[in-house]
Amino acid sequence: MKRFNLFLLITALVVGVTMLFSMPAVSSAGQMDDAQKLFDQRANIEKAKEGIELLQKIVEKEPKNVAAYEMLSRLTIYLAMDLGSNPDTEAESYEYLGLAGEVTDAWLKFAPNSAGANFWKAYSAAAAKDIKTALSYGEKAYKIDKKYFGGMPPLVMGYLKGLLPPFMGGDKVASYKYIDEAMEVAPDNLMIHRIKAMLLVNDVKEAAQKALVHLQFVIESEPSKGLEPESRRDKAVAKQLMGAYGEALKALK
């Protein structure tokens, strides 16, 4: 009788283990699909946070999943900037900026010559106001592939060069050159027009007039495909700047 019970126990264990290992595991592709859906809803803060958590799990399992690292980098930076625009959540934004730095460092560790890894490292550093790091990685991304992500490497270089004083690496001439290169790659990208307007308005009156043209373009254009949340932010900022710059031009007259 004892032998029979032991046989049943062993049989049950074997069947159980067999069923366990034969159960379909959640595929990486399926998880990436879920992450993409959450990423697409990133304008919703809670969805963005869910997406970050899921992507962190994916890269833990697959430490060289480039697509996951790119999405995670974009999402952490987006959320950090979104939270940073609200005084009530500004402190929380620093947590995500720190996470963005960690994520891009991990990406760079296995792909040091990736345009994406270098660009998002530069972007996260710029958002964190670590200008020296932003310039270093931004320049490297530009040299690797200046057309990456719709001309983003020259855009970040142009932005930094245009805002910084000369002793910190600023150069207005180089700044416009970079911005124009980015615009050649992606002429419909609203962020490029918004940043060029911000740089132009700090120059002479004629340049400020040109800035208004770019702001008008941002306000009247359809959101860039795939960048709808970012484009809505660009439009909101452009409307604010249009009012402020318009008043400044009246004063110049």
MARBANU-597493 format. One record per residue: residue in three letters; x, y, z of N, C-alpha, C in turn. Coordinates in nm, 3 decimals, decimal comma. Example, Ala and Ser with C-alpha at 12.3 -4.5 7.8 and 13.67 -1.06 7.14 Angstrom:
("ALA" (1,319 -0,569 0,780) (1,230 -0,450 0,780) (1,320 -0,330 0,780))
("SER" (1,285 -0,225 0,708) (1,367 -0,106 0,714) (1,290 0,003 0,787))
//
This chain:
("MET" (0,083 -0,120 0,000) (0,000 0,000 0,000) (0,087 0,127 0,000))
("LYS" (0,195 0,119 0,085) (0,285 0,233 0,091) (0,355 0,255 -0,042))
("ARG" (0,391 0,141 -0,106) (0,456 0,153 -0,237) (0,362 0,217 -0,339))
("PHE" (0,235 0,178 -0,331) (0,135 0,232 -0,425) (0,120 0,383 -0,405))
("ASN" (0,113 0,426 -0,278) (0,102 0,569 -0,248) (0,225 0,646 -0,295))
("LEU" (0,341 0,584 -0,275) (0,465 0,647 -0,319) (0,468 0,661 -0,471))
("PHE" (0,419 0,557 -0,539) (0,412 0,560 -0,685) (0,321 0,673 -0,733))
("LEU" (0,205 0,686 -0,667) (0,112 0,794 -0,703) (0,174 0,931 -0,680))
("LEU" (0,247 0,944 -0,569) (0,310 1,072 -0,537) (0,414 1,109 -0,642))
("ILE" (0,498 1,010 -0,679) (0,601 1,036 -0,779) (0,539 1,070 -0,913))
("THR" (0,433 0,995 -0,949) (0,362 1,021 -1,076) (0,306 1,162 -1,079))
("ALA" (0,245 1,201 -0,968) (0,187 1,336 -0,960) (0,292 1,444 -0,975))
("LEU" (0,408 1,422 -0,911) (0,517 1,520 -0,921) (0,569 1,531 -1,064))
("VAL" (0,585 1,415 -1,129) (0,635 1,414 -1,266) (0,538 1,486 -1,358))
("VAL" (0,409 1,455 -1,343) (0,307 1,520 -1,427) (0,304 1,671 -1,401))
("GLY" (0,315 1,707 -1,272) (0,311 1,850 -1,238) (0,427 1,927 -1,297))
("VAL" (0,548 1,870 -1,284) (0,666 1,935 -1,340) (0,657 1,945 -1,491))
("THR" (0,609 1,837 -1,553) (0,594 1,836 -1,699) (0,497 1,944 -1,744))
("MET" (0,385 1,957 -1,672) (0,286 2,060 -1,707) (0,345 2,200 -1,688))
("LEU" (0,423 2,214 -1,579) (0,482 2,346 -1,550) (0,573 2,392 -1,663))
("PHE" (0,660 2,300 -1,710) (0,756 2,339 -1,814) (0,694 2,342 -1,952))
("SER" (0,577 2,280 -1,966) (0,511 2,284 -2,097) (0,417 2,401 -2,111))
("MET" (0,395 2,476 -2,001) (0,308 2,593 -2,008) (0,376 2,701 -2,091))
("PRO" (0,301 2,766 -2,179) (0,362 2,869 -2,262) (0,407 2,988 -2,179))
("ALA" (0,534 3,023 -2,189) (0,586 3,139 -2,117) (0,544 3,268 -2,188))
("VAL" (0,538 3,376 -2,108) (0,506 3,505 -2,168) (0,623 3,546 -2,256))
("SER" (0,601 3,560 -2,382) (0,709 3,586 -2,476) (0,759 3,729 -2,463))
("SER" (0,886 3,746 -2,497) (0,944 3,880 -2,498) (0,870 3,970 -2,596))
("ALA" (0,835 3,909 -2,712) (0,764 3,988 -2,814) (0,630 4,036 -2,759))
("GLY" (0,562 3,948 -2,685) (0,434 3,987 -2,626) (0,450 4,098 -2,525))
("GLN" (0,555 4,088 -2,443) (0,581 4,194 -2,344) (0,616 4,326 -2,412))
("MET" (0,691 4,318 -2,520) (0,726 4,440 -2,594) (0,602 4,503 -2,656))
("ASP" (0,510 4,420 -2,702) (0,384 4,473 -2,755) (0,307 4,547 -2,646))
("ASP" (0,304 4,488 -2,526) (0,236 4,552 -2,414) (0,306 4,683 -2,376))
("ALA" (0,439 4,680 -2,378) (0,516 4,800 -2,346) (0,489 4,911 -2,447))
("GLN" (0,480 4,872 -2,575) (0,452 4,970 -2,680) (0,316 5,036 -2,660))
("LYS" (0,218 4,955 -2,620) (0,084 5,010 -2,596) (0,086 5,111 -2,481))
("LEU" (0,161 5,078 -2,376) (0,173 5,171 -2,264) (0,251 5,296 -2,304))
("PHE" (0,355 5,275 -2,385) (0,434 5,389 -2,433) (0,347 5,484 -2,515))
("ASP" (0,260 5,427 -2,599) (0,173 5,510 -2,683) (0,075 5,592 -2,599))
("GLN" (0,051 5,549 -2,476) (-0,040 5,622 -2,386) (0,037 5,705 -2,283))
("ARG" (0,162 5,739 -2,315) (0,251 5,805 -2,218) (0,202 5,941 -2,170))
("ALA" (0,107 6,001 -2,242) (0,052 6,129 -2,194) (-0,021 6,108 -2,061))
("ASN" (-0,063 5,985 -2,035) (-0,123 5,948 -1,907) (-0,008 5,906 -1,815))
("ILE" (0,016 5,980 -1,709) (0,131 5,957 -1,621) (0,135 5,815 -1,567))
("GLU" (0,020 5,763 -1,526) (0,017 5,628 -1,469) (0,053 5,523 -1,574))
("LYS" (0,008 5,542 -1,697) (0,043 5,449 -1,805) (0,194 5,455 -1,833))
("ALA" (0,249 5,575 -1,827) (0,393 5,591 -1,849) (0,472 5,517 -1,741))
("LYS" (0,427 5,528 -1,617) (0,494 5,458 -1,507) (0,484 5,306 -1,523))
("GLU" (0,366 5,258 -1,564) (0,348 5,115 -1,588) (0,443 5,067 -1,698))
("GLY" (0,454 5,148 -1,802) (0,543 5,114 -1,913) (0,687 5,104 -1,868))
("ILE" (0,730 5,196 -1,783) (0,867 5,194 -1,732) (0,892 5,068 -1,650))
("GLU" (0,798 5,033 -1,564) (0,813 4,912 -1,482) (0,824 4,787 -1,569))
("LEU" (0,738 4,778 -1,671) (0,741 4,662 -1,760) (0,872 4,655 -1,837))
("LEU" (0,916 4,767 -1,889) (1,041 4,770 -1,965) (1,162 4,738 -1,879))
("GLN" (1,158 4,778 -1,753) (1,267 4,742 -1,662) (1,275 4,590 -1,645))
("LYS" (1,160 4,526 -1,637) (1,157 4,380 -1,625) (1,212 4,314 -1,751))
("ILE" (1,179 4,373 -1,865) (1,226 4,317 -1,992) (1,377 4,323 -2,003))
("VAL" (1,436 4,439 -1,968) (1,581 4,451 -1,981) (1,655 4,370 -1,875))
("GLU" (1,589 4,341 -1,764) (1,650 4,253 -1,664) (1,667 4,113 -1,722))
("LYS" (1,564 4,068 -1,796) (1,569 3,935 -1,859) (1,657 3,936 -1,982))
("GLU" (1,653 4,047 -2,057) (1,728 4,057 -2,182) (1,815 4,183 -2,178))
("PRO" (1,930 4,174 -2,115) (2,014 4,293 -2,094) (2,074 4,355 -2,220))
("LYS" (2,046 4,294 -2,337) (2,094 4,354 -2,462) (1,980 4,378 -2,560))
("ASN" (1,861 4,399 -2,508) (1,744 4,426 -2,591) (1,744 4,576 -2,627))
("VAL" (1,796 4,608 -2,743) (1,814 4,748 -2,785) (1,680 4,821 -2,793))
("ALA" (1,579 4,756 -2,850) (1,448 4,820 -2,865) (1,390 4,856 -2,728))
("ALA" (1,408 4,768 -2,631) (1,357 4,795 -2,496) (1,433 4,911 -2,432))
("TYR" (1,564 4,914 -2,450) (1,643 5,024 -2,394) (1,606 5,158 -2,456))
("GLU" (1,582 5,159 -2,587) (1,546 5,284 -2,652) (1,411 5,334 -2,601))
("MET" (1,313 5,243 -2,592) (1,181 5,282 -2,544) (1,186 5,327 -2,398))
("LEU" (1,265 5,255 -2,318) (1,277 5,289 -2,176) (1,345 5,424 -2,157))
("SER" (1,448 5,451 -2,237) (1,516 5,580 -2,230) (1,420 5,694 -2,264))
("ARG" (1,349 5,677 -2,374) (1,254 5,780 -2,417) (1,146 5,803 -2,312))
("LEU" (1,095 5,694 -2,256) (0,983 5,705 -2,162) (1,025 5,769 -2,030))
("THR" (1,142 5,733 -1,978) (1,187 5,793 -1,852) (1,214 5,942 -1,869))
("ILE" (1,273 5,980 -1,981) (1,301 6,123 -2,005) (1,172 6,200 -2,025))
("TYR" (1,080 6,141 -2,103) (0,950 6,207 -2,126) (0,879 6,231 -1,993))
("LEU" (0,873 6,127 -1,909) (0,801 6,139 -1,782) (0,870 6,239 -1,690))
("ALA" (1,003 6,237 -1,688) (1,077 6,331 -1,604) (1,046 6,475 -1,644))
("MET" (1,043 6,502 -1,774) (1,015 6,638 -1,822) (0,869 6,676 -1,795))
("ASP" (0,779 6,579 -1,810) (0,638 6,607 -1,787) (0,614 6,639 -1,639))
("LEU" (0,673 6,559 -1,551) (0,659 6,583 -1,407) (0,729 6,712 -1,366))
("GLY" (0,839 6,743 -1,433) (0,915 6,863 -1,400) (0,844 6,992 -1,436))
("SER" (0,745 6,984 -1,525) (0,671 7,105 -1,566) (0,565 7,145 -1,465))
("ASN" (0,543 7,061 -1,364) (0,443 7,089 -1,261) (0,514 7,102 -1,126))
("PRO" (0,500 7,217 -1,058) (0,569 7,236 -0,930) (0,538 7,128 -0,827))
("ASP" (0,417 7,072 -0,833) (0,376 6,970 -0,736) (0,448 6,837 -0,756))
("THR" (0,495 6,813 -0,877) (0,561 6,684 -0,906) (0,707 6,702 -0,948))
("GLU" (0,758 6,823 -0,929) (0,895 6,852 -0,972) (0,998 6,763 -0,902))
("ALA" (0,977 6,738 -0,772) (1,072 6,654 -0,698) (1,075 6,513 -0,754))
("GLU" (0,958 6,461 -0,790) (0,949 6,325 -0,845) (1,021 6,315 -0,979))
("SER" (1,023 6,426 -1,052) (1,086 6,425 -1,184) (1,235 6,392 -1,174))
("TYR" (1,299 6,433 -1,064) (1,443 6,406 -1,047) (1,470 6,257 -1,035))
("GLU" (1,375 6,183 -0,978) (1,392 6,038 -0,966) (1,400 5,975 -1,105))
("TYR" (1,314 6,021 -1,196) (1,312 5,965 -1,331) (1,430 6,013 -1,414))
("LEU" (1,478 6,135 -1,385) (1,600 6,180 -1,452) (1,719 6,092 -1,411))
("GLY" (1,723 6,059 -1,283) (1,828 5,970 -1,236) (1,818 5,833 -1,299))
("LEU" (1,694 5,784 -1,312) (1,672 5,654 -1,374) (1,713 5,657 -1,521))
("ALA" (1,682 5,768 -1,589) (1,720 5,782 -1,731) (1,871 5,773 -1,746))
("GLY" (1,944 5,835 -1,653) (2,090 5,828 -1,656) (2,140 5,686 -1,637))
("GLU" (2,076 5,612 -1,547) (2,116 5,472 -1,521) (2,086 5,384 -1,643))
("VAL" (1,970 5,405 -1,702) (1,928 5,324 -1,817) (2,023 5,346 -1,935))
("THR" (2,053 5,472 -1,964) (2,141 5,501 -2,077) (2,283 5,455 -2,051))
("ASP" (2,326 5,459 -1,925) (2,459 5,406 -1,890) (2,466 5,256 -1,918))
("ALA" (2,359 5,186 -1,880) (2,355 5,041 -1,902) (2,354 5,010 -2,052))
("TRP" (2,282 5,089 -2,128) (2,277 5,071 -2,274) (2,416 5,095 -2,335))
("LEU" (2,481 5,202 -2,291) (2,614 5,235 -2,343) (2,718 5,129 -2,309))
("LYS" (2,696 5,061 -2,199) (2,793 4,961 -2,155) (2,810 4,850 -2,257))
("PHE" (2,698 4,808 -2,322) (2,711 4,701 -2,421) (2,706 4,753 -2,564))
("ALA" (2,676 4,883 -2,581) (2,671 4,939 -2,716) (2,729 5,081 -2,715))
("PRO" (2,860 5,094 -2,686) (2,920 5,227 -2,674) (2,921 5,308 -2,803))
("ASN" (2,909 5,242 -2,918) (2,911 5,313 -3,047) (2,772 5,323 -3,110))
("SER" (2,671 5,309 -3,029) (2,533 5,322 -3,076) (2,492 5,469 -3,077))
("ALA" (2,440 5,516 -3,190) (2,393 5,654 -3,199) (2,280 5,676 -3,099))
("GLY" (2,193 5,576 -3,085) (2,080 5,588 -2,993) (2,124 5,599 -2,849))
("ALA" (2,213 5,510 -2,807) (2,259 5,512 -2,668) (2,327 5,645 -2,636))
("ASN" (2,411 5,695 -2,726) (2,481 5,821 -2,703) (2,385 5,940 -2,706))
("PHE" (2,288 5,937 -2,799) (2,195 6,049 -2,807) (2,108 6,059 -2,682))
("TRP" (2,049 5,946 -2,640) (1,960 5,952 -2,524) (2,036 5,981 -2,396))
("LYS" (2,164 5,942 -2,392) (2,246 5,981 -2,278) (2,263 6,133 -2,279))
("ALA" (2,289 6,190 -2,396) (2,304 6,335 -2,408) (2,174 6,407 -2,369))
("TYR" (2,062 6,352 -2,416) (1,932 6,414 -2,389) (1,903 6,411 -2,239))
("SER" (1,925 6,295 -2,176) (1,898 6,284 -2,033) (1,989 6,377 -1,953))
("ALA" (2,115 6,390 -1,997) (2,210 6,478 -1,929) (2,168 6,624 -1,945))
("ALA" (2,121 6,660 -2,065) (2,075 6,798 -2,089) (1,955 6,829 -2,000))
("ALA" (1,863 6,734 -1,990) (1,744 6,754 -1,907) (1,783 6,769 -1,760))
("ALA" (1,891 6,700 -1,721) (1,939 6,708 -1,582) (2,036 6,825 -1,562))
("LYS" (2,055 6,906 -1,668) (2,144 7,023 -1,665) (2,291 6,986 -1,643))
("ASP" (2,327 6,866 -1,685) (2,467 6,823 -1,684) (2,522 6,853 -1,824))
("ILE" (2,556 6,979 -1,847) (2,588 7,026 -1,981) (2,714 6,963 -2,040))
("LYS" (2,817 6,948 -1,959) (2,941 6,890 -2,008) (2,916 6,749 -2,063))
("THR" (2,841 6,669 -1,989) (2,809 6,533 -2,033) (2,722 6,536 -2,158))
("ALA" (2,625 6,626 -2,160) (2,533 6,635 -2,274) (2,609 6,668 -2,403))
("LEU" (2,702 6,763 -2,395) (2,780 6,801 -2,513) (2,869 6,685 -2,560))
("SER" (2,930 6,616 -2,466) (3,020 6,507 -2,500) (2,947 6,394 -2,574))
("TYR" (2,836 6,348 -2,517) (2,764 6,238 -2,580) (2,684 6,285 -2,702))
("GLY" (2,640 6,410 -2,699) (2,568 6,463 -2,815) (2,658 6,469 -2,937))
("GLU" (2,781 6,512 -2,917) (2,877 6,521 -3,027) (2,910 6,382 -3,082))
("LYS" (2,920 6,284 -2,992) (2,950 6,148 -3,036) (2,834 6,091 -3,117))
("ALA" (2,712 6,115 -3,071) (2,593 6,067 -3,143) (2,587 6,130 -3,282))
("TYR" (2,621 6,258 -3,288) (2,619 6,332 -3,415) (2,719 6,271 -3,513))
("LYS" (2,838 6,237 -3,463) (2,941 6,180 -3,550) (2,903 6,040 -3,599))
("ILE" (2,832 5,965 -3,515) (2,792 5,829 -3,552) (2,681 5,830 -3,656))
("ASP" (2,577 5,909 -3,630) (2,463 5,914 -3,723) (2,380 6,038 -3,694))
("LYS" (2,406 6,145 -3,771) (2,335 6,271 -3,745) (2,188 6,266 -3,786))
("LYS" (2,149 6,160 -3,856) (2,008 6,147 -3,898) (1,927 6,061 -3,801))
("TYR" (1,992 6,012 -3,696) (1,923 5,926 -3,602) (1,799 5,995 -3,545))
("PHE" (1,690 5,920 -3,539) (1,565 5,965 -3,479) (1,518 6,099 -3,534))
("GLY" (1,525 6,112 -3,666) (1,476 6,234 -3,729) (1,562 6,356 -3,703))
("GLY" (1,696 6,337 -3,707) (1,784 6,453 -3,692) (1,800 6,503 -3,550))
("MET" (1,777 6,417 -3,452) (1,787 6,463 -3,313) (1,929 6,494 -3,264))
("PRO" (2,033 6,421 -3,309) (2,168 6,460 -3,262) (2,206 6,605 -3,297))
("PRO" (2,187 6,651 -3,422) (2,219 6,791 -3,447) (2,127 6,887 -3,374))
("LEU" (2,004 6,844 -3,347) (1,912 6,932 -3,274) (1,961 6,957 -3,132))
("VAL" (1,999 6,852 -3,062) (2,045 6,870 -2,925) (2,175 6,949 -2,922))
("MET" (2,262 6,928 -3,021) (2,386 7,006 -3,028) (2,356 7,153 -3,055))
("GLY" (2,264 7,179 -3,146) (2,227 7,317 -3,178) (2,165 7,387 -3,058))
("TYR" (2,082 7,315 -2,986) (2,016 7,371 -2,867) (2,120 7,411 -2,762))
("LEU" (2,212 7,320 -2,734) (2,313 7,347 -2,633) (2,410 7,458 -2,675))
("LYS" (2,455 7,451 -2,800) (2,548 7,552 -2,850) (2,484 7,691 -2,852))
("GLY" (2,353 7,695 -2,875) (2,284 7,823 -2,883) (2,257 7,888 -2,749))
("LEU" (2,241 7,806 -2,645) (2,208 7,860 -2,513) (2,330 7,888 -2,426))
("LEU" (2,438 7,815 -2,451) (2,555 7,828 -2,365) (2,641 7,949 -2,400))
("PRO" (2,705 8,010 -2,303) (2,800 8,118 -2,331) (2,925 8,057 -2,395))
("PRO" (3,002 8,137 -2,467) (3,121 8,085 -2,537) (3,219 8,010 -2,448))
("PHE" (3,239 8,057 -2,325) (3,338 7,992 -2,238) (3,294 7,852 -2,193))
("MET" (3,164 7,820 -2,216) (3,114 7,686 -2,182) (3,092 7,601 -2,307))
("GLY" (3,137 7,653 -2,422) (3,120 7,577 -2,545) (3,011 7,628 -2,636))
("GLY" (2,951 7,742 -2,600) (2,846 7,799 -2,682) (2,902 7,861 -2,810))
("ASP" (2,820 7,856 -2,915) (2,863 7,910 -3,045) (2,738 7,929 -3,130))
("LYS" (2,694 8,054 -3,145) (2,570 8,083 -3,215) (2,575 8,039 -3,362))
("VAL" (2,687 8,063 -3,428) (2,699 8,024 -3,568) (2,684 7,873 -3,584))
("ALA" (2,757 7,799 -3,501) (2,750 7,653 -3,504) (2,610 7,606 -3,467))
("SER" (2,548 7,678 -3,373) (2,414 7,641 -3,328) (2,314 7,638 -3,444))
("TYR" (2,311 7,746 -3,522) (2,216 7,752 -3,634) (2,250 7,649 -3,742))
("LYS" (2,377 7,620 -3,757) (2,418 7,519 -3,854) (2,361 7,383 -3,815))
("TYR" (2,375 7,350 -3,687) (2,322 7,223 -3,637) (2,169 7,217 -3,653))
("ILE" (2,104 7,326 -3,612) (1,956 7,329 -3,619) (1,908 7,314 -3,763))
("ASP" (1,974 7,381 -3,854) (1,935 7,372 -3,995) (1,957 7,230 -4,050))
("GLU" (2,063 7,164 -4,003) (2,086 7,025 -4,044) (1,972 6,936 -3,996))
("ALA" (1,929 6,959 -3,872) (1,819 6,881 -3,817) (1,691 6,906 -3,897))
("MET" (1,670 7,032 -3,937) (1,550 7,068 -4,012) (1,550 7,007 -4,152))
("GLU" (1,667 6,991 -4,210) (1,677 6,925 -4,340) (1,634 6,779 -4,331))
("VAL" (1,669 6,715 -4,219) (1,633 6,575 -4,200) (1,484 6,560 -4,171))
("ALA" (1,430 6,648 -4,087) (1,289 6,637 -4,046) (1,223 6,774 -4,048))
("PRO" (1,189 6,825 -4,167) (1,134 6,962 -4,177) (1,000 6,982 -4,108))
("ASP" (0,929 6,874 -4,079) (0,797 6,886 -4,016) (0,800 6,862 -3,865))
("ASN" (0,919 6,841 -3,808) (0,929 6,816 -3,665) (0,906 6,947 -3,589))
("LEU" (0,800 6,951 -3,509) (0,763 7,076 -3,441) (0,866 7,119 -3,338))
("MET" (0,932 7,023 -3,274) (1,032 7,058 -3,173) (1,148 7,137 -3,234))
("ILE" (1,188 7,100 -3,356) (1,299 7,170 -3,422) (1,262 7,316 -3,446))
("HIS" (1,141 7,340 -3,495) (1,096 7,477 -3,520) (1,084 7,556 -3,390))
("ARG" (1,035 7,491 -3,284) (1,021 7,561 -3,156) (1,157 7,603 -3,101))
("ILE" (1,254 7,513 -3,108) (1,387 7,545 -3,054) (1,457 7,652 -3,138))
("LYS" (1,439 7,644 -3,270) (1,501 7,749 -3,353) (1,440 7,885 -3,321))
("ALA" (1,308 7,887 -3,297) (1,243 8,013 -3,261) (1,299 8,068 -3,130))
("MET" (1,320 7,979 -3,033) (1,373 8,024 -2,904) (1,512 8,084 -2,918))
("LEU" (1,593 8,026 -3,008) (1,728 8,079 -3,029) (1,725 8,210 -3,105))
("LEU" (1,639 8,216 -3,205) (1,632 8,336 -3,290) (1,586 8,458 -3,212))
("VAL" (1,490 8,439 -3,124) (1,431 8,554 -3,057) (1,530 8,627 -2,967))
("ASN" (1,637 8,557 -2,930) (1,739 8,622 -2,847) (1,837 8,706 -2,930))
("ASP" (1,821 8,702 -3,061) (1,908 8,779 -3,148) (1,843 8,913 -3,184))
("VAL" (1,885 8,972 -3,293) (1,835 9,103 -3,333) (1,688 9,098 -3,374))
("LYS" (1,630 9,214 -3,395) (1,487 9,225 -3,428) (1,449 9,141 -3,548))
("GLU" (1,532 9,142 -3,655) (1,498 9,066 -3,777) (1,491 8,917 -3,747))
("ALA" (1,583 8,870 -3,661) (1,582 8,729 -3,625) (1,459 8,695 -3,543))
("ALA" (1,418 8,790 -3,458) (1,298 8,767 -3,378) (1,175 8,753 -3,467))
("GLN" (1,172 8,829 -3,576) (1,061 8,816 -3,672) (1,060 8,676 -3,732))
("LYS" (1,179 8,624 -3,762) (1,188 8,488 -3,816) (1,141 8,385 -3,712))
("ALA" (1,168 8,415 -3,587) (1,127 8,325 -3,480) (0,975 8,308 -3,480))
("LEU" (0,904 8,418 -3,504) (0,758 8,411 -3,506) (0,708 8,321 -3,618))
("VAL" (0,780 8,317 -3,729) (0,742 8,230 -3,840) (0,746 8,083 -3,797))
("HIS" (0,852 8,048 -3,725) (0,865 7,909 -3,678) (0,760 7,877 -3,572))
("LEU" (0,732 7,973 -3,486) (0,629 7,950 -3,384) (0,493 7,930 -3,448))
("GLN" (0,464 8,010 -3,551) (0,337 7,998 -3,623) (0,327 7,859 -3,687))
("PHE" (0,438 7,811 -3,740) (0,442 7,678 -3,801) (0,404 7,572 -3,698))
("VAL" (0,461 7,584 -3,578) (0,433 7,487 -3,472) (0,285 7,490 -3,434))
("ILE" (0,231 7,610 -3,420) (0,092 7,626 -3,376) (-0,006 7,571 -3,480))
("GLU" (0,021 7,594 -3,607) (-0,075 7,560 -3,712) (-0,058 7,418 -3,767))
("SER" (0,056 7,353 -3,744) (0,082 7,222 -3,802) (0,017 7,110 -3,723))
("GLU" (-0,005 6,998 -3,793) (-0,054 6,877 -3,729) (0,059 6,818 -3,643))
("PRO" (0,024 6,750 -3,533) (0,129 6,687 -3,451) (0,212 6,589 -3,533))
("SER" (0,340 6,581 -3,503) (0,428 6,488 -3,573) (0,385 6,345 -3,542))
("LYS" (0,376 6,262 -3,645) (0,329 6,124 -3,629) (0,421 6,047 -3,535))
("GLY" (0,362 5,982 -3,437) (0,439 5,905 -3,340) (0,490 5,989 -3,225))
("LEU" (0,478 6,122 -3,237) (0,526 6,213 -3,132) (0,412 6,305 -3,086))
("GLU" (0,291 6,252 -3,085) (0,175 6,335 -3,054) (0,183 6,401 -2,916))
("PRO" (0,218 6,327 -2,808) (0,226 6,394 -2,677) (0,332 6,504 -2,674))
("GLU" (0,449 6,476 -2,733) (0,554 6,577 -2,738) (0,511 6,698 -2,823))
("SER" (0,440 6,671 -2,932) (0,395 6,780 -3,019) (0,293 6,868 -2,948))
("ARG" (0,206 6,807 -2,866) (0,109 6,888 -2,791) (0,182 6,980 -2,695))
("ARG" (0,291 6,930 -2,638) (0,372 7,014 -2,549) (0,436 7,127 -2,628))
("ASP" (0,489 7,096 -2,747) (0,551 7,198 -2,832) (0,450 7,307 -2,868))
("LYS" (0,328 7,265 -2,899) (0,224 7,361 -2,937) (0,188 7,454 -2,820))
("ALA" (0,177 7,395 -2,701) (0,144 7,475 -2,583) (0,253 7,578 -2,554))
("VAL" (0,377 7,535 -2,563) (0,490 7,627 -2,539) (0,495 7,735 -2,647))
("ALA" (0,471 7,695 -2,772) (0,474 7,790 -2,883) (0,370 7,900 -2,865))
("LYS" (0,251 7,863 -2,818) (0,146 7,963 -2,796) (0,186 8,063 -2,689))
("GLN" (0,250 8,012 -2,584) (0,297 8,101 -2,478) (0,406 8,195 -2,530))
("LEU" (0,499 8,137 -2,604) (0,610 8,218 -2,657) (0,562 8,319 -2,760))
("MET" (0,462 8,280 -2,838) (0,410 8,372 -2,939) (0,360 8,501 -2,874))
("GLY" (0,289 8,486 -2,762) (0,241 8,604 -2,691) (0,355 8,686 -2,634))
("ALA" (0,450 8,618 -2,570) (0,563 8,689 -2,508) (0,651 8,756 -2,613))
("TYR" (0,681 8,687 -2,722) (0,768 8,742 -2,827) (0,699 8,855 -2,901))
("GLY" (0,567 8,839 -2,916) (0,493 8,945 -2,985) (0,501 9,075 -2,909))
("GLU" (0,490 9,068 -2,776) (0,502 9,187 -2,692) (0,643 9,245 -2,697))
("ALA" (0,741 9,155 -2,704) (0,881 9,201 -2,710) (0,907 9,276 -2,840))
("LEU" (0,849 9,229 -2,949) (0,868 9,295 -3,079) (0,801 9,433 -3,080))
("LYS" (0,688 9,443 -3,014) (0,621 9,573 -3,005) (0,711 9,672 -2,932))
("ALA" (0,777 9,624 -2,828) (0,868 9,709 -2,752) (0,986 9,754 -2,836))
("LEU" (1,034 9,664 -2,924) (1,147 9,697 -3,011) (1,111 9,808 -3,109))
("LYS" (0,986 9,812 -3,147) (0,944 9,915 -3,243) (0,945 10,052 -3,178))
//
